[in-house]
Amino acid sequence: TLPGPVFPSGNSEHSDLTVLQNHICSKILSFSTFANHYFSCLLQICYAINLGKEIIAVQKDPEALAQLMLSIPLTNDGKYVLLNDQPDDNDGNPSEHRGAESEA
């Protein structure tokens, strides 16, 4: 958490108000960053769940399964990328990331 507001020692009549306003803006920014990170994680989880549903749907069709597996991004050492360990503001699809891996 962020530290509480530090009030300046000056005797300006508006100094307390300015510090309080900066403190509130800091809290809003902190919450916004947290919410963005949380939303990005949720998108990645939804992507992984949908991918699992797609795999189940095509598992009896070898050609469709092969096409699906080819569409999943790989790490440099050939493992499937399912979740990103450094979420950002993308759509949760790991195709633009290199992150957590699966031996799928």
Buried (B, 14 or more C-beta within 10 A) or exposed (E): EEEEBEEEEEEEEEEEEEBEEEBEEEEEEEEEEEEEEEEBBEBBEEBBEEBEEBBEEBEEEEEBBEEBEEEBBEBEEEBBBBBBEEBEEBEBBBEEBBBBBEEE
